[in-house]
């Protein structure tokens, strides 16, 4: 099929977004620097800067250093006008929903996390998300027409092209659920939906502990086990849908029963409930997040052994994932800093001791605690990435 030639307005818009994206990534940049970095002609860059400044997207930056020894006119630096546009990021799962409203400069001006009721259904969850959006707009007094878009990290398998949750078993009715369309219809704001393991990976890759990784495979352990792979700064998807439903990987063919009706799934061994089932006979732990507060001084040896045994299962899974995807780094995320750290420590020890990886470059194992605000930043970035693409 022969492609149609680009129209002049297509090229103009692409150039404008290219320049705006460069300015957005810096604290200040001059027109001459943009000419050097983009290869665009100076008159084109001058026109784009004039248009962006007139539209209110950029402003003169007065905080840039100047070399007084250099001859010639002092360059004028421009930066993003943070109040020109705003972005909303949302992350939710079966236990809670969180929101961040950012200005165009990436500053969080509103954030809030709200628990969900036990055994939530899809409609009630949709109402909670709607209430969070309304509260953020009311608290900040930002007009809806200044919201560039809403990014949502949703649990389960997600059709990112259609903004639809294909299936998530822990929220009743969240099957073939048109989440993006429903929110977009309610607020008349563009909505981008992705899997929440992906937005957590994106936030860790850009702002968190994994920011130096060239490729990153994230393992998210909450009510289930999710995953996401970032390679060459891009989230991996297949046919417009999220993949890496790691909880469904079979680790023991005739093992523990899983809620998916299968046996021996990774989720049956590594979900929060699986950890609690193993720890509660040893210690009165009601929620996995209590590990950090209850065990500040010393973790009892029996609990360490439970985590070590789970780490062995995780290490075998990571071995397979490494040979499939070849990531430079793994990031383990749970709702407990101690659990994340111990899993990372035990996995590294097991892989080294048992020589689970074939000779060659080793990967780095990182760990962190789930941060809803950081996850929402990743969700907000979905909107910006789409806008600048």
C-alpha positions in Angstrom: 0.0 0.0 0.0 1.4 3.3 -1.1 1.7 5.9 1.7 0.2 9.3 1.2 2.7 12.2 1.3 2.9 14.3 4.4 1.0 17.5 4.1 2.8 20.7 5.1 0.7 21.1 8.2 1.7 17.6 9.3 5.4 18.6 9.0 4.7 21.9 10.8 3.0 20.3 13.7 5.8 17.6 14.0 8.4 20.4 14.1 6.5 22.3 16.7 6.2 19.3 19.0 9.8 18.4 18.4 10.9 21.9 19.6 8.4 21.9 22.5 9.6 18.5 23.6 13.2 19.7 23.7 12.2 22.7 25.8 10.1 20.5 28.1 13.1 18.3 28.8 15.4 21.1 29.9 15.4 23.9 32.5 16.3 26.3 29.7 17.4 26.3 26.1 18.1 28.9 23.5 17.0 29.0 19.9 20.5 28.5 18.6 20.8 25.3 20.7 17.6 24.0 19.3 18.9 24.7 15.7 22.0 22.6 16.5 20.1 19.8 18.1 17.3 19.5 15.5 18.9 20.6 12.3 15.9 22.9 11.6 16.6 26.2 9.9 17.0 29.3 12.1 13.9 31.0 10.6 11.8 27.9 11.2 13.0 27.7 14.9 12.3 31.5 15.3 8.8 31.1 14.0 8.1 28.1 16.3 9.5 29.9 19.4 7.4 32.9 18.6 4.2 30.8 18.2 4.9 28.8 21.4 5.6 32.0 23.4 2.5 33.7 22.0 0.3 30.6 22.9 1.7 30.7 26.4 3.5 27.3 26.3 7.0 28.7 26.9 8.5 31.7 28.7 11.8 33.5 28.9 14.0 31.9 31.6 16.0 34.4 33.6 17.9 31.9 35.7 20.4 30.7 33.1 24.2 31.3 33.7 26.1 33.5 31.2 29.7 33.4 30.3 30.8 37.0 30.4 34.1 36.2 28.7 32.3 35.3 25.5 31.7 37.9 22.9 28.4 38.7 21.2 24.9 39.0 22.3 23.8 37.2 25.4 21.5 34.3 24.3 17.9 34.2 25.4 16.9 31.0 27.1 13.3 29.7 27.2 11.7 27.2 29.5 8.2 25.6 29.8 5.5 27.8 31.3 4.3 25.3 34.0 0.8 27.0 34.2 0.1 26.6 30.5 -1.3 23.0 30.7 -1.9 20.3 33.3 -1.8 16.5 33.4 -3.6 14.0 35.6 -2.1 10.6 36.5 -4.1 7.8 38.2 -3.1 4.4 39.5 -5.5 1.9 41.0 -5.9 -1.7 42.0 -8.3 -3.8 44.2 -7.3 -2.0 47.4 -6.8 1.6 46.6 -6.8 4.4 44.0 -4.3 7.3 43.8 -4.2 10.5 41.8 -1.7 13.2 41.0 -2.4 16.5 39.2 0.8 17.9 37.7 1.5 21.2 36.0 3.2 21.3 32.6 6.6 21.5 34.2 6.0 18.1 36.0 5.4 19.6 39.5 2.7 17.8 41.5 0.2 20.4 42.7 -2.3 17.9 44.1 -2.1 14.3 45.2 -4.3 11.9 47.1 -4.7 8.2 47.8 -8.1 6.7 48.7 -8.8 3.1 49.8 -11.4 1.1 48.0 -14.1 -1.0 49.8 -13.5 -4.7 50.3 -14.4 -6.7 47.2 -15.1 -3.6 45.0 -17.0 -3.8 41.7 -16.2 -2.0 38.5 -18.9 0.7 38.7 -18.1 1.7 42.3 -14.4 1.8 41.3 -15.3 4.0 38.3 -17.2 6.4 40.7 -14.2 6.6 43.0 -11.9 7.5 40.1 -14.4 10.1 39.0 -14.6 11.6 42.5 -10.8 11.8 42.7 -10.6 13.7 39.4 -13.4 16.1 40.5 -11.7 16.7 43.8 -8.3 17.4 42.2 -9.9 20.0 39.8 -11.9 21.6 42.7 -8.9 21.8 45.0 -6.5 23.3 42.4 -9.2 25.4 40.6 -7.8 24.2 37.3 -10.2 24.4 34.4 -11.0 21.2 32.5 -10.0 22.8 29.2 -6.4 23.2 30.6 -6.0 19.5 31.2 -4.0 18.0 28.5 -5.1 14.5 29.3 -5.6 11.8 32.0 -3.3 8.8 32.2 -4.5 5.7 34.1 -2.6 2.7 35.3 -5.1 -0.1 35.5 -4.7 -3.6 37.0 -5.0 -6.7 34.9 -4.6 -7.1 31.2 -5.3 -3.9 29.3 -6.1 -3.1 25.7 -4.1 0.1 25.4 -5.4 1.0 21.9 -9.0 1.0 23.1 -8.3 2.0 26.7 -10.2 -1.1 27.9 -9.5 -3.5 30.8 -9.7 -6.9 29.2 -9.9 -8.7 32.5 -9.1 -8.2 36.2 -10.5 -10.8 38.5 -10.2 -8.9 41.8 -12.7 -6.2 40.9 -16.1 -7.6 40.1 -17.3 -6.7 36.6 -14.0 -5.5 35.4 -14.0 -7.6 32.3 -14.1 -6.0 28.8 -14.5 -2.8 30.7 -14.3 0.4 28.6 -12.5 2.4 31.3 -11.0 5.0 29.1 -14.2 5.8 27.2 -16.2 6.0 30.3 -13.9 8.5 32.0 -13.5 10.5 28.7 -17.2 10.7 28.3 -17.7 12.0 31.8 -15.0 14.7 31.8 -14.6 15.4 28.1 -10.8 15.0 28.6 -8.6 12.6 26.5 -7.7 9.4 28.5 -4.8 7.0 28.0 -4.9 3.7 29.8 -2.1 1.3 30.4 -1.4 -1.6 32.8 -0.3 -0.4 36.3 2.8 -2.6 36.3 3.8 -0.6 33.2 3.3 2.9 34.8 5.2 1.7 38.0 8.0 0.5 35.8 8.0 3.8 33.8 8.1 5.9 37.0 11.0 3.8 38.4 12.8 4.0 35.1 12.5 7.8 34.8 12.4 9.1 38.4 13.2 6.2 40.8 15.9 3.8 41.7 16.1 2.3 38.2 16.8 5.6 36.3 20.3 4.4 35.1 19.0 1.2 33.6 19.4 0.7 29.8 16.7 -2.0 29.9 14.5 -2.9 32.8 12.1 -5.7 33.7 9.9 -4.8 36.6 8.1 -7.4 38.8 5.2 -6.0 40.8 4.0 -8.1 43.7 0.6 -7.1 45.2 -2.6 -9.0 45.1 -1.2 -10.7 42.0 2.1 -10.7 40.2 2.5 -8.3 37.2 5.4 -7.4 35.0 6.6 -4.9 32.5 9.6 -4.6 30.2 11.2 -1.4 29.1 13.8 -1.6 26.3 15.4 1.4 24.5 13.2 3.7 26.7 9.9 2.1 25.4 7.3 0.0 27.1 6.9 -3.4 25.4 3.4 -4.3 24.2 2.0 -6.9 21.8 -0.8 -6.1 19.3 -1.9 -3.1 21.3 -2.3 -4.9 24.6 -0.2 -5.3 27.7 1.7 -8.5 28.2 3.8 -10.1 30.9 1.1 -11.4 33.1 3.8 -13.0 35.2 1.4 -14.4 37.8 0.2 -16.9 35.2 3.6 -18.4 34.7 3.6 -22.1 35.7 6.3 -22.9 38.2 5.0 -26.3 39.4 2.7 -28.3 37.1 0.8 -30.0 39.9 1.3 -27.4 42.5 -0.8 -24.9 44.5 -4.3 -24.1 43.3 -4.6 -20.7 41.6 -7.6 -18.5 41.3 -7.3 -18.7 37.6 -8.4 -22.4 38.0 -4.9 -23.5 37.1 -2.3 -25.2 39.3 1.2 -24.1 40.2 1.0 -20.5 38.9 3.6 -18.1 40.2 0.8 -16.0 41.7 -0.2 -18.8 44.0 3.3 -18.6 45.6 4.3 -15.0 45.4 1.1 -12.8 45.8 0.6 -10.9 49.1 -1.9 -13.5 50.2 0.6 -16.3 49.6 3.1 -14.5 51.8 0.5 -13.8 54.5 -0.6 -17.4 54.5 2.9 -18.5 55.1 3.8 -15.9 57.7 0.6 -15.7 59.8 1.1 -19.0 61.6 4.5 -17.6 62.7 3.6 -13.9 63.4 0.3 -12.0 63.7 0.6 -10.1 60.5 -2.6 -8.7 59.0 -1.3 -6.9 56.0 2.0 -7.1 54.1 2.7 -3.4 54.6 2.9 -4.0 58.4 6.3 -5.7 57.9 8.1 -2.3 57.8 6.6 -1.1 61.1 6.5 -4.4 63.0 10.0 -5.6 62.2 12.2 -2.5 62.4 14.8 -4.0 64.7 15.1 -7.7 63.8 13.1 -10.0 61.6 12.5 -13.5 63.2 14.4 -16.3 61.6 11.3 -18.3 60.6 10.0 -15.3 58.7 13.3 -14.9 57.0 13.2 -18.5 55.9 9.7 -18.0 54.4 10.9 -15.0 52.4 14.1 -16.9 51.4 11.9 -19.9 50.1 9.8 -17.4 48.1 13.0 -15.9 46.8 14.1 -19.2 45.5 10.9 -19.5 43.4 11.3 -15.9 42.2 14.9 -16.5 41.3 13.9 -19.5 39.0 11.3 -17.2 37.3 13.8 -14.4 36.9 16.3 -16.8 35.3 13.7 -17.7 32.7 12.8 -14.1 32.1 16.4 -13.1 31.7 17.0 -15.7 29.0 13.8 -14.6 27.3 14.3 -10.8 27.4 17.9 -10.2 28.5 17.2 -7.1 30.7 20.2 -5.3 32.2 18.2 -4.8 35.4 15.3 -6.3 37.3 13.2 -4.2 39.7 11.2 -5.9 42.4 8.3 -3.8 43.8 6.1 -4.7 46.8 4.2 -2.7 49.3 6.9 -3.3 52.0 10.4 -1.9 51.7 11.8 -4.7 53.9 10.1 -7.4 51.7 11.4 -5.9 48.5 14.9 -5.6 49.9 15.0 -9.1 51.3 13.6 -10.7 48.1 16.3 -8.8 46.1 19.0 -9.9 48.5 17.9 -13.6 48.6 17.4 -13.8 44.8 20.9 -12.4 44.2 22.4 -14.9 46.7 20.6 -17.8 45.1 21.4 -16.9 41.6 25.1 -16.5 42.5 25.4 -19.6 44.6 23.5 -22.0 42.3 24.9 -20.4 39.1 21.5 -20.1 37.6 22.6 -17.8 34.9 24.7 -19.0 32.0 28.2 -17.4 31.7 28.1 -13.9 30.4 27.1 -10.4 31.7 25.1 -10.4 34.9 22.0 -8.3 35.5 21.4 -5.9 38.4 18.7 -6.6 40.9 17.0 -3.5 42.3 14.2 -3.2 44.8 11.8 -0.5 46.0 8.5 0.0 47.9 5.4 0.8 45.9 4.8 4.5 45.9 1.4 5.5 44.7 2.5 9.1 43.9 5.4 7.9 41.9 3.2 5.5 40.0 0.8 8.3 39.2 3.7 10.3 37.7 4.3 7.3 35.4 0.6 7.4 34.4 0.8 11.2 33.8 3.8 10.6 31.5 1.6 8.4 29.3 -0.3 11.5 28.3 2.9 13.6 27.7 4.5 10.8 25.7 1.5 10.6 23.5 1.3 14.4 23.1 4.9 14.7 22.1 4.9 11.7 19.8 
